[in-house]
Amino acid sequence: MAGRKKLNRSVINVRVGTDTPEILKNKAKALGYIHGGEGATGQLLDAIAQDLIQLIPTEQLIKTLDNY
């Protein structure tokens, strides 16, 4: 069989702020989701979708920490 191995992946297109792709790459890299030396945003999104990473609104986090 010739060519690249097919990966079980989907492609999505989203409209985000101009700085958002770089911010997400940096967050992905900081959390250890790396591909080709850069942050892997697809892996980061997979982790969020699979509940491996929990998103907490900053305001809620601050209120929670203030109660300790």
C-alpha angles and dihedrals in degrees: 000000000000129000134032125328110261114241123211094242139129128214122224129184119211135176112232138157117287093252096044100087092055092044091052092048090053093048091047092051092047089053093049099257099134134158124172091356093300134094111277106224092183091058090047091052091047090053091051092047091049092049092245087125123038120211115215121186109243093234091054092048092051091050091049093049092046089059093061 
